[in-house]
Amino acid sequence: KQDVLSSDIIILTITRCIAILYIYFQFQNLRQLGSKYILGIAGLFTIFSSFVFSTVVIHFLDKELTGLNEALPFFLLLIDLSRASALAKFALSSNSQDEVRENISRGMAILGPTFTLDALVECLVIGVGTMSGVRQLEIMCCFGCMSVLANYFVFMTFFPACVSLVLELSRESREGRPIWQLSHFARVLEEEENKPNPVTQRVKMIMSLGLVLVHAHSRWIAEPAAQNSTVENSVGLDENAPKRIEPNVSLWQFYLSRMTSMDIEQVITLGLALLLAVKYIFFEQAETESTLSLKNPITSPVMVQKKVSENCCRKQSGLLKNNQKSNSVEEALVPKGGNAEVIKPVLTESSTKATFVVGSCNPMETSFPNGREEEIEFPKEPRSIEECVRILGNAEKGARFLTDAEVISLVNAKHIPAYKLETLMETQERGVSIRRQILSKKLPEPSSLQYLPYRNYNYSLVMGACCENVIGYMPIPVGVAGPLFLDNKEFQVPMATTEGCLVASTNRGCRAIWLGGGASSRILADGMTRGPVVRMPTACQAAEVKAWLESLEGFKIMKEAFDSTSRFARLQKLLISLAGRNLYIRFQSGTGDAMGMNMISKGTEKALARLNEEFPDLQIIAISGNYCTDKKPAAINWIEGRGKSVVCEAVIPAKVVREVLKTTTEDIVEVNINKNLVGSAMAGSIGGYNAHAANIVTAIYIACGQDAAQNVGSSNCITLMERTGSTNEDLYISCTMPSIEIGTVGGGTNLLPQQACLQMLGVQGASQDNPGENARQLAKIVCATVMAGELSLMAALAAGHLVKSHMIHNRSKINLQDLQGTCTKKTA
């Protein structure tokens, strides 16, 4: 008996060690997804929840956990974390949280049937052991079946939700930026790669049917009387024995005694587990660990050729020369056959400073940022199209094993759509680089893109949101005007412009306002508009629709349909105009902190569908009938307002007018009347009763990620000036802007430089306390800055300084033909 017990202990210890090693290697495989932490947490959650589920099931069956200790290693051996890997691949190929949910759903639709069939086969195979008659084997097989079912239940329910939750929590708390985009899954996974082999599925189904027959014969035909006893024996209990063991010591005393009196096999098992855990956490290099930092920007590996011309005519920033040491060189992956030259893909460290580098002089040259290198050998001559297609479709290789020339050949052969380069390449920056190379050959001057930068930019925030067919980004100088003292708060206002004197002039106006005690502002209205055009068979029927929409009942029905599309959009009013049998309906709605065009368009579409139910003859011609009006001069925006309607005012003391603005109150008031009021009226201007509001609006819009084209309506402004004060020498100035179209979420506000400018003003993102407050505050800042610009320019006109200042400060003295280097090079 002692020998048998000793052999049992040895076998059980070996089994436990094998189970621990198996789990360790499973987690190592999960690291191929780019992170050993996110999926490690998900894997631990899966194991823990599966184990808890098994014990809970046993508890509710009112059975004792006898034998579970011996069955635990087999339980661990039955856990297959490759399922986590397969499903996580779908989630990690996403660019947004909405896409995460869609990809997880698609992954479950593809992988779910396979998991179900596998679980069924495993249960039937392991279940054969419960009919063996060997008590210990029956116990283990019983727990095995339960663990398989628990695993299946967790993977099909809890795990998808866990992955989605982890990726949702792994967002920049202030920037709302997803950080899960990992290097190995920059391109979208092909569904066919995860579809099961139909032959294997048929074999499993035939096996399942055979095992079902075996179980049916053994349990219900051969031994019908032994059915209940088998279940009892499988959990190791006698009917007369007590089903629960009452403890005679407290729980903490029990575990303390167990820890202080561990056997040698327990020490070996625990030691191995701790050793592997320490090795996994502290001593293993994770290639993409830095990309998952919650505080650093996303950086992706860039695959590039080392054949770079040393004598290129471009001049790079000195920062690019730093940090050239590679941290580690991984094992080279060499395709069979053929001569090869080394091309080194490089991983950019998150700690590396962002450098500004313009495009290469040589359009076919591919450069790379600094970082860790991984050598991959490529044939000197481009491979055939067929071979390149196979490499591209290989999940383990993909585009990083293709040279730029081979990718270009695939684009020319229509195997890769040019607009999908960022999606299909291992990094989006490489996709932009290849598009530049393709485009350069088609330009009159191949080196045209030489000074258009494209490196070190987070294109993941651009794709699907800001721009398509990207070939780089346009650097624009950003200045600051301030402090702007508005509503008892100081603001430093960022302005992106290439017009000299604009920031300096606005800054002078801000100083005058500050010395005068500051400006005050109020929001008069807040509502974005959309004006669709619909048609009825006759003008009389169109008039009936108009009357119905203007009735309380009609408005209530339309509002209910409109409001159902968003938690922010709330229909405020309808303005209806009729032209023949055409009906123009102007929907006005609040949109929170978003500028709101997409939001209100969605609500308008739903409301029109509801209107069509009331009037089946109604024909929807266009969702936008220019009755909004968006990005076009329109009196309706000037009269009715659009977006944020703001008024701002200030009083400038006579001393400040004389010493800072270098003019007199009388002169500046006279210029304002004859220029901004009479002059604009003579020109037939609509909303243009100002000196240069569009200058300030556009500069702030570009800096803060707004739609620059909306400066057309947003620049509607009337500037009024009059004499005030006890001596009638002080200056009262006001600016009224009825249609500032602005937002702090969505569109260009998701880009990091634009977010930085919004953070300067304290209005980045959505307001947590009062939805819409950040956008309203930004609109007030715009109006107050416009007033500062108006004040300074009108003073310059009154004093006759405008032409003189521009001739001095707004004329370039640089001979551009002789200039060498980048646009960021300092010039004397």
Secondary structure as the mmCIF struct_conf table of DSSP 4:
data_model
#
loop_
_struct_conf.conf_type_id
_struct_conf.id
_struct_conf.beg_label_comp_id
_struct_conf.beg_label_asym_id
_struct_conf.beg_label_seq_id
_struct_conf.end_label_comp_id
_struct_conf.end_label_asym_id
_struct_conf.end_label_seq_id
HELX_RH_AL_P HELX_RH_AL_P1 GLN A 2 LEU A 30
HELX_RH_3T_P HELX_RH_3T_P1 ARG A 31 LEU A 33
BEND BEND1 GLY A 34 GLY A 34
BEND BEND2 LYS A 36 TYR A 37
HELX_RH_AL_P HELX_RH_AL_P2 ILE A 38 PHE A 60
TURN_TY1_P TURN_TY1_P1 LEU A 61 ASP A 62
TURN_TY1_P TURN_TY1_P2 THR A 66 GLY A 67
HELX_RH_AL_P HELX_RH_AL_P3 LEU A 68 LEU A 77
TURN_TY1_P TURN_TY1_P3 LEU A 78 LEU A 78
TURN_TY1_P TURN_TY1_P4 LEU A 81 LEU A 81
HELX_RH_AL_P HELX_RH_AL_P4 SER A 82 LEU A 92
TURN_TY1_P TURN_TY1_P5 SER A 93 SER A 93
BEND BEND3 ASN A 95 SER A 96
HELX_RH_AL_P HELX_RH_AL_P5 GLN A 97 GLY A 127
HELX_RH_3T_P HELX_RH_3T_P2 VAL A 128 MET A 131
BEND BEND4 SER A 132 GLY A 133
HELX_RH_AL_P HELX_RH_AL_P6 ARG A 135 MET A 156
TURN_TY1_P TURN_TY1_P6 THR A 157 THR A 157
HELX_RH_AL_P HELX_RH_AL_P7 PHE A 158 LEU A 169
BEND BEND5 SER A 170 SER A 170
STRN STRN1 ARG A 171 ARG A 171
TURN_TY1_P TURN_TY1_P7 SER A 173 GLU A 175
STRN STRN2 PRO A 178 PRO A 178
HELX_RH_3T_P HELX_RH_3T_P3 SER A 183 PHE A 185
BEND BEND6 ALA A 186 ARG A 187
HELX_LH_PP_P HELX_LH_PP_P1 VAL A 188 GLU A 190
HELX_RH_3T_P HELX_RH_3T_P4 GLU A 191 ASN A 194
BEND BEND7 LYS A 195 LYS A 195
HELX_LH_PP_P HELX_LH_PP_P2 PRO A 196 ASN A 197
HELX_RH_AL_P HELX_RH_AL_P8 PRO A 198 ALA A 216
HELX_RH_PI_P HELX_RH_PI_P1 HIS A 217 ALA A 222
HELX_RH_3T_P HELX_RH_3T_P5 PRO A 224 ALA A 226
HELX_RH_AL_P HELX_RH_AL_P9 GLN A 227 SER A 234
TURN_TY1_P TURN_TY1_P8 VAL A 235 GLY A 236
TURN_TY1_P TURN_TY1_P9 GLU A 239 ASN A 240
BEND BEND8 ALA A 241 ALA A 241
BEND BEND9 LYS A 243 ARG A 244
HELX_LH_PP_P HELX_LH_PP_P3 ILE A 245 PRO A 247
BEND BEND10 ASN A 248 VAL A 249
HELX_RH_AL_P HELX_RH_AL_P10 LEU A 251 THR A 260
TURN_TY1_P TURN_TY1_P10 SER A 261 SER A 261
HELX_RH_AL_P HELX_RH_AL_P11 ILE A 264 PHE A 282
BEND BEND11 PHE A 283 GLU A 284
TURN_TY1_P TURN_TY1_P11 GLU A 287 THR A 288
HELX_RH_3T_P HELX_RH_3T_P6 GLU A 289 LEU A 292
BEND BEND12 LEU A 294 ASN A 296
STRN STRN3 VAL A 302 VAL A 302
BEND BEND13 LYS A 306 LYS A 306
TURN_TY1_P TURN_TY1_P12 GLU A 310 ASN A 311
BEND BEND14 CYS A 313 CYS A 313
HELX_RH_3T_P HELX_RH_3T_P7 GLY A 318 LYS A 321
BEND BEND15 ASN A 322 ASN A 322
BEND BEND16 ASN A 327 ASN A 327
STRN STRN4 GLU A 330 LEU A 333
BEND BEND17 LYS A 336 GLY A 338
STRN STRN5 ALA A 340 ILE A 343
STRN STRN6 VAL A 346 LEU A 347
HELX_LH_PP_P HELX_LH_PP_P4 THR A 348 GLU A 349
TURN_TY1_P TURN_TY1_P13 SER A 350 SER A 351
BEND BEND18 THR A 352 THR A 352
HELX_LH_PP_P HELX_LH_PP_P5 LYS A 353 ALA A 354
HELX_LH_PP_P HELX_LH_PP_P6 VAL A 358 SER A 360
BEND BEND19 CYS A 361 ASN A 362
TURN_TY1_P TURN_TY1_P14 PRO A 363 MET A 364
BEND BEND20 ASN A 370 GLY A 371
STRN STRN7 ARG A 372 PRO A 379
BEND BEND21 LYS A 380 GLU A 381
HELX_LH_PP_P HELX_LH_PP_P7 PRO A 382 SER A 384
HELX_RH_AL_P HELX_RH_AL_P12 ILE A 385 GLY A 393
TURN_TY1_P TURN_TY1_P15 ALA A 395 GLU A 396
BEND BEND22 LYS A 397 LYS A 397
HELX_RH_3T_P HELX_RH_3T_P8 GLY A 398 PHE A 401
BEND BEND23 LEU A 402 LEU A 402
HELX_RH_AL_P HELX_RH_AL_P13 ASP A 404 ASN A 412
TURN_TY1_P TURN_TY1_P16 ALA A 413 LYS A 414
BEND BEND24 HIS A 415 ILE A 416
HELX_RH_3T_P HELX_RH_3T_P9 ALA A 418 LYS A 420
HELX_RH_AL_P HELX_RH_AL_P14 LEU A 421 LEU A 424
BEND BEND25 MET A 425 THR A 427
HELX_RH_AL_P HELX_RH_AL_P15 GLN A 428 SER A 440
TURN_TY1_P TURN_TY1_P17 LYS A 441 LYS A 442
BEND BEND26 LEU A 443 GLU A 445
TURN_TY1_P TURN_TY1_P18 PRO A 446 TYR A 451
BEND BEND27 LEU A 452 LEU A 452
BEND BEND28 ARG A 455 ASN A 456
HELX_RH_3T_P HELX_RH_3T_P10 TYR A 459 LEU A 461
TURN_TY1_P TURN_TY1_P19 VAL A 462 CYS A 466
BEND BEND29 GLU A 468 ASN A 469
STRN STRN8 VAL A 478 LEU A 486
TURN_TY1_P TURN_TY1_P20 ASP A 487 ASN A 488
STRN STRN9 LYS A 489 ALA A 496
TURN_TY1_P TURN_TY1_P21 GLY A 500 CYS A 501
HELX_RH_AL_P HELX_RH_AL_P16 LEU A 502 LEU A 515
TURN_TY1_P TURN_TY1_P22 GLY A 516 GLY A 517
STRN STRN10 ALA A 519 ALA A 519
STRN STRN11 SER A 520 ARG A 530
STRN STRN12 VAL A 533 ARG A 535
BEND BEND30 PRO A 537 THR A 538
HELX_RH_AL_P HELX_RH_AL_P17 ALA A 539 GLU A 550
BEND BEND31 SER A 551 SER A 551
HELX_RH_AL_P HELX_RH_AL_P18 LEU A 552 ASP A 563
TURN_TY1_P TURN_TY1_P23 SER A 564 THR A 565
BEND BEND32 ARG A 567 PHE A 568
STRN STRN13 ARG A 570 ALA A 579
TURN_TY1_P TURN_TY1_P24 GLY A 580 ARG A 581
STRN STRN14 ASN A 582 GLY A 590
TURN_TY1_P TURN_TY1_P25 GLY A 592 ASP A 593
STRN STRN15 ALA A 594 ALA A 594
HELX_RH_AL_P HELX_RH_AL_P19 MET A 597 GLU A 614
TURN_TY1_P TURN_TY1_P26 PRO A 616 ASP A 617
STRN STRN16 GLN A 619 ALA A 622
BEND BEND33 ILE A 623 ILE A 623
BEND BEND34 ASN A 626 CYS A 628
BEND BEND35 LYS A 631 LYS A 632
HELX_RH_AL_P HELX_RH_AL_P20 ALA A 635 GLU A 640
STRN STRN17 GLY A 643 ILE A 652
HELX_RH_AL_P HELX_RH_AL_P21 ALA A 654 GLU A 659
TURN_TY1_P TURN_TY1_P27 VAL A 660 VAL A 660
BEND BEND36 LEU A 661 LEU A 661
BEND BEND37 THR A 663 THR A 663
HELX_RH_AL_P HELX_RH_AL_P22 THR A 665 ASN A 672
HELX_RH_PI_P HELX_RH_PI_P2 ILE A 673 GLY A 679
HELX_RH_AL_P HELX_RH_AL_P23 SER A 680 MET A 682
TURN_TY1_P TURN_TY1_P28 ALA A 683 GLY A 684
BEND BEND38 ILE A 686 GLY A 687
STRN STRN18 GLY A 688 TYR A 689
BEND BEND39 ASN A 690 HIS A 692
HELX_RH_AL_P HELX_RH_AL_P24 ALA A 693 ALA A 703
TURN_TY1_P TURN_TY1_P29 CYS A 704 GLY A 705
HELX_RH_3T_P HELX_RH_3T_P11 ALA A 708 GLN A 710
HELX_RH_AL_P HELX_RH_AL_P25 ASN A 711 SER A 714
TURN_TY1_P TURN_TY1_P30 SER A 715 SER A 715
STRN STRN19 CYS A 717 THR A 724
BEND BEND40 GLY A 725 GLY A 725
TURN_TY1_P TURN_TY1_P31 SER A 726 THR A 727
BEND BEND41 ASN A 728 ASN A 728
STRN STRN20 ASP A 730 ILE A 740
BEND BEND42 THR A 744 THR A 744
STRN STRN21 VAL A 745 VAL A 745
BEND BEND43 GLY A 746 GLY A 746
HELX_RH_3T_P HELX_RH_3T_P12 GLY A 747 ASN A 750
BEND BEND44 LEU A 751 LEU A 751
HELX_RH_AL_P HELX_RH_AL_P26 LEU A 752 LEU A 761
TURN_TY1_P TURN_TY1_P32 GLY A 762 GLY A 762
BEND BEND45 GLY A 765 GLY A 765
BEND BEND46 GLN A 768 ASN A 770
TURN_TY1_P TURN_TY1_P33 PRO A 771 GLY A 772
HELX_RH_AL_P HELX_RH_AL_P27 GLU A 773 ALA A 799
TURN_TY1_P TURN_TY1_P34 GLY A 800 GLY A 800
HELX_RH_AL_P HELX_RH_AL_P28 LEU A 802 HIS A 809
BEND BEND47 ASN A 810 ASN A 810
HELX_RH_3T_P HELX_RH_3T_P13 LEU A 816 ASP A 818
BEND BEND48 GLY A 821 GLY A 821
TURN_TY1_P TURN_TY1_P35 CYS A 823 THR A 824
BEND BEND49 LYS A 825 LYS A 825
#
